[in-house]
């Protein structure tokens, strides 16, 4: 693919095509800039939104420069849902809204606004913006109800609905939508801001039409998709044909005995493209950690795209990726009215990380271990700092660590794979808007999974409730048991989960998924985000790099010995002076290498007892012995441990010398 003719659409010269292809990105980015400047919600301001330009059939032509992967991979489904719903009854000046996960959306908080773009009487495309509303009703503030089994507990379902008709807002319909939220004022502001953002994209596309002509612009929109398809197929032609498979897990199904819940992924590459088969995945779980077909497809698109970073993301890629999701009713193909709001912390990131493992075998030079799991902590109630005591939603997510890579350590303190464009919310803004003070926000030492190339480090963030009333806490996460894993001999990170009043007599471990936990002024909470999994045998890591990690605070002296077999001697810690005891390191590494397979075979009941007695710390239990317990009580999870040890054998022990 070395000539312009091979990548340029018929009828377009290469320069015009390149200009228009990049102009489409600009049109979408302008939409994003508009929403950043006019949104009312702090959540949207922290970049929990995405935009796209679609063609007249609803296919994605172009995304923006910093959009969230899961959003972009579903926008074409929602555009097509509007076309299916309204058919010929679409007019200039119309704007539609939809958040329906059963029509290809993500979850109910993500509300899309879709504007048709006309030239004369002809639709040439659609501008779309999707933003996360902080609340859409349901049982709990923030609309993340872990206990939901059906969507009726989760909030307002918006099937495709018209909000502007020929340029005039249907105020009664808009008022109906926002009145079903706990923050109607801010939601109405976001509604108007998102709709106006689509008008910015419309104006920009019509400007291009005025300069280049309708036919040229439409040809370039189709050509941008053909361009991506050609590039991907060209790259696939250089890769091996074959089949690969793996499995990742959710922590548990609350309605069943303890045990990890499998999400099975098989991949085949042939001359027709990339084929995924998820039909071996478990039935839907009795909580909200299920995924509809839209978000499952999005995970497959995003996971694939990660290994083709130079390829734009549009429907041209979708033509090459084929998916068999299996029957309706599974954890990756949930049907109405199965609860799905927590898909983002559930199947979505498990699928992406499973694809990372598979593609690491296909393209070993780009290999990457598991990344930390997306998590949302929501605190909501009445703000007692003002007389009218309005509802508040303290809605927080954290950065964390990505997996170690084939040639380098993983990225630390990075946005989740769910959406690398997400920004960490400014603490000052959170404290101004909610009666929650941040008590700490720091990198967690020893959180990066040990390996020849270490996983990136996670963070720990804590807070204290101040003047609040009728306040509850909910947490949407996972991987308290299916802990972020390493590959090619690398070791895991650490568990997710929230601690309430840690270090006091009232200390409680609340776990990684819970809802509606009552909290009071003066209560404190803290939780870590995991680091990434390690890549390669940690006993082969350069001892000098381990010392550098100790100096940087990424690894403790104790875990340098326990995980890497490196004996680090503190010379003057205040001046960051340490050195390696070379002889002791060689002896310790030999000792660990001789024992570590036996550690993975020790009686898990005995290991759990030693943990409860304080003889073993959490990281010893996870990394050395492959045992999973309730991190609050120390109770052994026997079935989970068996599954977890199988994964450690496959991903770690099988690669040790």
C-alpha positions in Angstrom: 0.0 0.0 0.0 2.5 2.5 -1.2 0.6 4.6 -3.8 -2.1 7.2 -3.2 -4.5 5.3 -5.4 -4.6 2.5 -2.9 -5.8 4.7 0.0 -7.6 7.6 -1.8 -11.3 7.2 -2.6 -12.2 7.3 -6.3 -12.9 10.8 -7.6 -10.9 12.5 -4.8 -7.3 13.7 -5.3 -5.0 12.8 -2.4 -4.6 16.3 -1.0 -8.3 17.1 -0.9 -9.0 13.7 0.8 -6.4 14.3 3.4 -7.6 17.8 4.1 -11.2 16.7 4.5 -10.3 13.6 6.5 -8.5 15.8 9.1 -11.3 18.4 8.8 -13.8 15.8 10.0 -11.6 15.3 13.2 -11.6 19.1 13.7 -15.4 19.3 13.3 -15.8 16.7 16.1 -13.1 18.3 18.3 -14.9 21.7 18.0 -18.0 19.9 19.3 -16.0 18.7 22.3 -14.6 22.2 22.9 -18.1 23.6 22.9 -19.4 21.0 25.5 -16.4 21.7 27.7 -17.2 25.4 27.9 -20.9 25.1 28.3 -21.7 22.0 30.3 -23.2 22.2 33.8 -22.1 18.9 35.2 -18.7 18.5 36.8 -18.6 14.9 35.6 -18.9 16.0 32.0 -16.4 18.8 32.6 -13.9 16.1 33.6 -14.2 14.7 30.0 -16.8 11.9 30.6 -18.2 12.6 27.2 -17.5 11.8 23.5 -18.5 13.1 20.1 -18.6 11.7 16.6 -19.6 12.5 13.0 -21.7 9.9 11.3 -22.8 9.5 7.7 -26.3 9.5 6.4 -26.7 5.7 7.2 -25.5 6.3 10.8 -22.0 4.8 10.3 -19.2 6.5 12.3 -17.0 8.7 10.0 -14.7 10.2 12.6 -14.3 10.5 16.3 -12.5 13.3 18.2 -8.9 13.4 19.5 -9.6 12.6 23.2 -12.9 10.7 23.2 -13.8 7.8 25.4 -13.4 4.4 23.7 -16.6 2.8 25.0 -18.7 5.8 23.8 -17.2 5.9 20.3 -17.8 2.2 19.8 -21.5 2.6 20.4 -22.4 5.9 18.7 -23.2 4.3 15.4 -25.6 1.9 17.0 -27.5 4.8 18.6 -27.6 6.8 15.4 -29.0 3.8 13.6 -31.6 3.5 16.3 -32.8 7.0 15.6 -33.0 6.2 11.9 -35.0 3.0 12.6 -37.4 4.8 15.0 -38.1 7.9 12.9 -37.4 6.8 9.4 -38.5 9.6 6.9 -39.8 11.8 9.7 -36.4 13.5 10.3 -36.3 17.2 9.5 -33.7 20.1 9.5 -33.4 21.5 13.0 -34.4 18.2 14.7 -32.4 16.9 17.6 -32.9 13.5 19.2 -31.9 12.0 22.5 -31.3 8.4 23.5 -29.6 6.5 26.3 -31.1 3.1 25.8 -28.5 0.3 26.4 -30.9 -2.2 24.7 -30.6 -0.1 21.5 -26.9 -0.1 21.4 -26.1 2.4 24.1 -23.8 2.2 27.1 -25.6 2.8 30.4 -28.5 5.1 31.4 -26.2 7.9 32.7 -24.7 8.3 29.2 -27.2 10.4 27.2 -26.6 11.0 23.5 -27.9 14.0 21.4 -28.1 13.4 17.7 -28.6 16.1 15.1 -29.2 15.4 11.4 -27.2 17.5 9.0 -29.1 18.5 5.8 -28.0 20.0 2.5 -31.2 21.1 1.0 -33.7 18.3 1.6 -30.9 15.6 1.8 -29.4 14.2 5.0 -25.7 13.9 4.5 -24.7 13.0 8.1 -25.4 13.2 11.8 -23.5 15.0 14.6 -23.6 13.2 17.9 -22.5 14.1 21.4 -22.7 11.7 24.4 -22.2 12.9 28.0 -22.5 11.2 31.4 -25.2 12.8 33.5 -24.4 12.6 37.2 -27.8 11.2 38.0 -30.7 9.8 36.0 -32.9 8.7 38.9 -33.1 5.1 40.2 -32.7 3.8 43.7 -29.5 5.5 44.7 -27.9 8.9 44.1 -25.7 8.7 41.0 -27.9 5.9 39.6 -25.4 3.1 40.3 -27.3 0.5 42.2 -25.2 -2.6 42.6 -28.3 -4.5 43.9 -30.3 -3.9 40.8 -31.4 -7.0 38.9 -33.5 -5.1 36.4 -33.1 -1.7 34.8 -36.2 -0.3 36.6 -33.9 0.2 39.7 -31.2 2.0 37.7 -32.9 5.1 36.4 -34.6 6.7 33.4 -34.5 4.8 30.1 -34.6 7.1 27.1 -35.6 5.3 23.9 -35.0 7.5 20.8 -37.0 10.7 21.4 -37.3 14.0 19.6 -36.3 17.0 21.7 -36.1 19.7 19.0 -38.6 19.8 16.1 -37.6 21.9 13.1 -35.4 24.1 15.4 -37.9 24.5 18.2 -37.3 22.8 21.5 -40.1 20.5 22.8 -39.9 22.0 26.3 -42.4 19.6 27.8 -40.4 16.5 26.7 -37.1 18.0 28.0 -38.7 18.8 31.3 -40.1 15.3 31.6 -36.6 13.9 31.2 -34.7 16.1 33.6 -37.5 15.9 36.2 -36.7 12.3 36.6 -33.2 13.1 37.9 -32.0 14.3 41.3 -30.4 17.4 39.7 -32.9 18.7 37.1 -31.2 22.1 36.9 -27.8 20.8 35.9 -29.3 18.1 33.6 -31.3 20.7 31.7 -28.1 22.7 31.4 -26.2 19.7 30.0 -29.1 18.9 27.7 -28.9 22.3 26.1 -25.1 22.3 26.0 -24.9 19.0 24.3 -27.5 19.8 21.7 -25.8 23.1 20.9 -22.5 21.3 20.6 -24.0 19.2 17.8 -24.9 22.5 16.0 -21.2 23.4 16.1 -20.4 20.3 14.2 -23.2 20.9 11.8 -22.0 24.4 11.0 -18.5 23.1 10.4 -19.6 20.4 8.0 -21.7 22.8 6.1 -18.8 25.1 5.8 -16.8 22.3 4.2 -19.8 21.7 1.8 -19.7 25.3 0.9 -16.0 25.2 0.1 -15.7 21.7 -1.6 -19.2 20.8 -2.6 -21.7 18.3 -1.2 -20.6 15.4 -3.4 -16.9 15.8 -2.5 -17.6 16.0 1.2 -20.0 12.9 1.1 -17.4 11.0 -0.9 -14.7 11.9 1.6 -17.0 10.7 4.5 -17.3 7.3 2.8 -13.7 7.4 1.8 -12.5 7.9 5.4 -14.2 4.6 6.3 -12.8 2.8 3.3 -9.4 4.2 4.1 -9.4 2.7 7.6 -10.7 -0.6 6.3 -7.9 -0.8 3.8 -5.2 0.0 6.4 -6.5 -2.6 8.8 -6.7 -5.3 6.2 -3.2 -4.4 5.0 -1.9 -4.8 8.5 -3.8 -8.1 9.0 -2.2 -9.5 5.9 1.2 -9.3 7.6 0.0 -11.2 10.7 -0.2 -14.9 11.3 -3.5 -16.8 10.7 -4.8 -18.9 13.5 -7.0 -19.1 16.6 -6.3 -17.9 20.1 -8.4 -18.0 23.3 -8.4 -16.9 26.9 -10.7 -16.1 29.8 -11.1 -13.3 32.3 -13.5 -13.1 35.2 -15.9 -11.1 37.2 -15.5 -11.5 41.0 -18.8 -13.2 41.7 -22.5 -13.6 41.0 -24.2 -12.6 44.3 -27.0 -15.2 43.7 -24.6 -18.1 43.5 -21.9 -19.7 45.7 -18.6 -17.8 45.7 -16.6 -18.3 42.5 -15.3 -16.3 39.6 -17.6 -15.6 36.7 -16.0 -16.5 33.3 -15.9 -14.2 30.3 -14.6 -16.4 27.5 -13.0 -14.9 24.4 -11.8 -16.8 21.3 -10.3 -15.0 18.3 -9.6 -16.1 14.8 -7.7 -14.2 12.1 -8.3 -15.3 8.5 -8.6 -13.6 5.1 -12.0 -12.2 5.9 -10.9 -10.4 9.0 -10.9 -10.7 12.8 -13.5 -13.0 14.3 -14.4 -13.0 18.0 -16.5 -15.7 19.7 -17.8 -14.9 23.2 -20.4 -17.7 23.3 -18.7 -19.5 26.2 -19.3 -16.7 28.6 -21.4 -17.1 31.8 -25.1 -16.2 32.1 -26.0 -12.7 33.2 -25.2 -12.1 36.9 -27.8 -11.0 39.5 -26.3 -7.5 39.8 -25.7 -4.6 37.4 -22.3 -5.9 36.1 -23.7 -7.0 32.7 -23.1 -5.8 29.2 -25.5 -5.2 26.4 -24.6 -5.9 22.8 -23.5 -2.3 22.1 -20.9 -2.1 24.8 -19.7 -5.6 24.2 -19.0 -4.7 20.5 -17.3 -1.5 21.7 -15.0 -3.5 24.0 -13.9 -5.6 21.0 -13.4 -2.6 18.8 -11.4 -0.7 21.5 -9.3 -3.7 22.5 -8.4 -4.4 18.9 -7.7 -0.7 18.2 -5.2 -0.6 21.1 -2.8 -2.8 19.0 -3.3 -0.6 15.9 -2.7 2.9 17.5 -2.0 4.7 14.3 -5.3 3.7 12.7 -8.2 6.2 13.1 -11.3 4.7 14.7 -14.5 4.6 12.5 -16.8 2.2 10.9 -14.1 1.1 8.5 -12.6 -0.9 11.5 -16.0 -2.3 12.3 -16.2 -3.9 8.9 -13.2 -6.0 9.7 -14.2 -7.0 13.2 -16.8 -9.8 13.4 -18.4 -10.9 16.6 -20.4 -13.9 17.8 -21.8 -12.9 21.2 -23.7 -16.1 21.8 -27.4 -16.2 23.0 -29.2 -13.4 24.6 -29.1 -13.5 28.4 -25.4 -13.9 29.0 -23.1 -11.5 30.9 -21.9 -10.1 27.6 -25.2 -10.1 25.7 -27.7 -8.9 28.3 -31.3 -8.3 27.1 -34.0 -6.0 28.4 -34.7 -5.6 31.3 -31.4 -7.0 32.8 -29.5 -4.5 34.8 -26.4 -3.2 32.9 -25.3 0.1 34.4 -22.1 -1.4 35.9 -21.0 -2.9 32.5 -18.1 -0.5 32.5 -16.4 -2.0 35.6 -17.7 -5.5 34.6 -17.5 -7.2 31.2 -16.2 -4.2 29.3 -12.7 -4.0 30.8 -12.5 -7.7 31.2 -13.0 -8.1 27.5 -10.5 -5.4 26.7 -7.8 -7.0 28.9 -8.6 -10.4 27.5 -7.9 -9.0 24.1 -4.7 -7.5 25.3 -3.6 -11.0 26.3 -4.6 -12.5 23.0 -3.1 -9.8 20.9 0.1 -10.0 22.9 0.5 -13.5 21.5 -0.2 -12.3 17.9 2.0 -9.2 18.2 4.5 -10.0 21.0 6.4 -6.8 20.3 3.4 -4.9 21.6 2.5 -7.2 24.4 0.9 -5.7 27.5 -0.3 -7.3 30.8 -3.7 -6.5 32.5 -4.6 -2.9 33.4 -6.4 -1.8 36.6 -10.1 -1.8 36.6 -12.3 1.2 36.1 -14.0 2.2 39.3 -16.6 4.7 40.4 -17.2 5.8 44.0 -20.5 7.7 44.5 -21.5 9.6 47.7 -24.9 11.2 47.6 -27.3 12.9 49.9 -28.3 16.3 51.2 -25.7 19.1 51.4 -26.1 20.6 54.8 -23.8 23.6 54.1 -26.8 25.7 52.7 -30.3 26.3 54.1 -32.1 24.6 51.1 -30.1 21.4 51.6 -29.9 20.5 47.9 -29.0 17.0 46.7 -25.3 16.5 46.0 -23.5 13.8 44.1 -19.8 13.3 44.9 -18.9 11.2 41.9 -15.3 10.1 41.6 -13.1 7.9 39.6 -9.4 7.3 39.9 -6.4 6.8 37.6 -4.4 3.6 38.1 -1.7 1.4 36.5 -1.6 -0.2 33.1 0.2 -3.5 32.5 3.9 -4.0 32.1 4.9 -4.2 28.4 7.2 -6.3 26.3 10.0 -3.7 26.4 9.1 -1.3 29.2 7.2 -0.8 32.5 3.5 -0.1 32.4 2.1 3.4 32.7 1.4 4.6 36.2 -1.4 6.9 37.5 -3.1 6.7 34.1 -6.7 6.9 33.1 -8.5 3.6 32.6 -8.5 1.6 29.4 -12.3 2.4 29.4 -11.4 5.9 28.3 -7.9 7.3 28.3 -9.3 10.7 27.7 -10.9 10.8 31.1 -9.4 13.5 33.4 -8.8 13.1 37.1 -11.3 15.4 38.7 -9.8 18.4 40.5 -10.1 18.0 44.2 -10.7 21.7 44.7 -13.8 21.5 42.5 -15.1 18.4 44.2 -14.8 20.0 47.7 -16.5 23.2 46.5 -19.5 21.3 45.1 -19.9 18.6 47.8 -19.5 18.2 51.6 -16.5 15.8 51.2 -12.9 16.7 52.0 -10.1 14.8 50.3 -7.7 13.5 52.9 -5.1 11.9 50.6 -4.4 11.2 47.0 -1.1 9.5 46.4 0.7 6.7 44.5 0.5 3.4 46.3 3.9 1.8 46.9 4.1 -1.9 45.8 0.9 -1.6 43.7 2.6 -2.3 40.3 2.5 -6.0 39.5 6.1 -7.4 39.7 7.7 -8.5 36.5 10.8 -8.1 34.4 8.8 -5.0 33.3 6.8 -3.7 36.3 3.2 -2.8 36.0 2.4 0.9 36.5 1.4 2.0 40.0 -2.1 2.8 41.2 -3.3 5.5 43.6 -5.0 5.7 46.9 -7.6 8.4 47.6 -9.4 9.1 50.9 -12.1 11.4 52.0 -14.0 12.6 55.1 -17.7 13.5 55.2 -18.5 17.0 56.6 -21.9 18.7 56.8 -24.2 16.2 55.1 -27.6 14.6 55.8 -29.3 11.3 54.6 -26.1 10.3 52.8 -25.2 7.0 51.3 -22.2 5.5 49.4 -22.1 3.2 46.4 -19.1 1.7 44.6 -19.0 0.2 41.1 -15.8 -1.8 40.6 -14.6 -5.4 40.5 -11.2 -7.2 40.9 -11.3 -7.6 44.6 -10.9 -11.3 43.7 -10.1 -11.5 40.0 -7.1 -9.4 40.7 -5.3 -7.5 38.0 -3.0 -10.1 36.5 0.4 -10.3 34.9 1.5 -12.3 31.8 4.6 -14.2 30.6 5.6 -14.8 34.2 4.6 -11.5 35.7 2.7 -11.3 39.0 -0.6 -9.6 40.0 -1.2 -6.2 41.5 -3.5 -5.7 44.5 -7.3 -5.9 45.1 -9.7 -3.1 44.6 -12.1 -2.2 47.4 -13.3 0.5 49.8 -12.4 0.8 53.5 -14.7 2.7 55.8 -13.1 4.4 58.9 -9.9 2.5 58.3 -7.6 2.4 61.3 -10.4 3.0 63.8 -12.5 0.7 66.0 -15.3 1.0 63.4 -13.1 -0.1 60.5 -15.0 -2.0 57.8 -14.0 -3.4 54.4 -17.0 -2.7 52.1 -15.6 -4.6 49.1 -15.5 -3.7 45.4 -19.2 -3.6 44.7 -21.9 -2.3 47.0 -24.7 0.2 47.1 -26.7 2.4 49.5 -24.3 2.1 52.5 -25.4 4.7 55.1 -22.6 7.1 56.1 -22.5 10.0 58.5 -20.6 13.3 59.0 -17.2 12.5 60.3 -17.0 9.1 58.6 -13.8 8.6 56.6 -13.2 6.3 53.6 -10.3 5.3 51.4 -9.7 3.0 48.5 -6.8 2.1 46.2 -6.8 1.7 42.5 -4.7 -1.3 41.4 -1.5 -1.1 39.5 -1.0 -3.0 36.3 0.1 -6.6 36.1 3.7 -7.4 35.6 5.3 -8.7 32.3 8.0 -11.4 32.5 9.6 -13.2 35.4 10.3 -10.6 38.2 13.4 -12.6 39.2 14.9 -11.4 35.9 14.4 -7.7 36.5 17.6 -5.7 36.6 18.4 -5.1 40.3 19.4 -1.5 39.5 15.9 -0.9 38.2 14.5 -2.3 41.4 16.7 0.2 43.4 15.4 3.0 41.2 11.9 1.9 42.0 12.7 2.0 45.7 14.1 5.5 45.4 11.0 6.6 43.5 8.7 5.1 46.1 7.2 2.6 43.7 8.5 -0.5 45.5 9.3 -0.9 49.2 12.6 -2.5 50.4 10.6 -5.4 51.8 8.7 -6.2 48.6 11.9 -5.7 46.6 13.1 -8.8 48.4 9.8 -10.7 48.5 8.8 -10.1 44.9 12.0 -9.5 43.0 14.5 -11.3 45.2 16.6 -8.1 45.3 18.2 -7.3 48.6 18.4 -3.5 48.8 20.6 -1.9 51.5 19.5 1.5 52.8 22.6 3.7 53.0 20.9 7.1 53.6 17.2 6.9 52.8 16.8 10.7 53.4 19.2 11.3 50.5 17.7 8.4 48.5 20.9 6.4 48.8 20.5 2.7 48.4 22.6 -0.1 47.0 22.2 -3.8 46.0 23.7 -6.5 48.0 24.8 -8.6 45.0 25.7 -11.8 46.8 22.6 -11.8 49.0 20.4 -11.1 45.9 21.8 -14.0 44.0 21.2 -16.3 47.0 17.7 -15.0 47.6 16.7 -15.3 43.9 17.9 -18.9 43.9 15.9 -19.6 47.1 12.7 -18.0 45.7 13.0 -19.9 42.4 13.3 -23.2 44.2 10.3 -22.6 46.4 7.7 -20.6 44.5 5.9 -23.4 42.7 5.5 -25.1 46.1 4.0 -21.9 47.5 1.3 -22.1 44.9 0.5 -25.6 46.1 0.2 -24.9 49.9 -3.1 -25.6 51.7 -5.2 -22.5 51.1 -6.9 -22.9 54.5 -3.6 -22.8 56.2 -2.6 -19.7 54.2 -5.9 -18.0 55.1 -5.4 -18.8 58.8 -1.9 -17.2 58.7 -3.3 -14.1 57.1 -6.0 -13.8 59.8 -3.2 -14.2 62.4 -1.2 -11.4 60.8 1.7 -13.7 59.8 1.2 -13.0 56.1 0.3 -9.7 54.5 -2.1 -9.3 51.6 0.5 -9.2 48.9 2.1 -12.5 50.1 -1.3 -14.2 50.0 -2.0 -13.0 46.5 1.4 -13.2 44.8 3.2 -16.0 46.6 0.4 -18.4 47.5 -2.3 -17.5 45.0 -5.0 -17.4 47.7 -8.1 -15.2 47.7 -9.9 -14.3 50.9 -12.3 -11.7 52.1 -9.9 -8.9 52.8 -11.8 -7.7 55.8 -12.5 -11.0 57.6 -9.9 -13.2 56.2 -12.5 -15.9 55.3 -11.1 -18.2 52.5 -12.9 -18.1 49.1 -12.2 -21.7 48.2 -13.7 -21.9 44.7 -12.2 -18.5 43.8 -8.8 -19.6 45.0 -8.9 -22.7 42.8 -9.7 -20.6 39.7 -7.2 -17.9 40.6 -4.4 -20.4 41.1 -5.2 -21.9 37.7 -4.7 -18.5 36.1 -1.5 -17.9 38.0 -0.2 -21.3 36.7 -1.0 -20.3 33.2 0.1 -16.7 33.1 2.9 -16.8 35.6 4.4 -20.1 36.7 4.3 -21.7 33.3 6.8 -19.0 32.2 9.3 -19.3 35.1 12.7 -20.8 34.5 
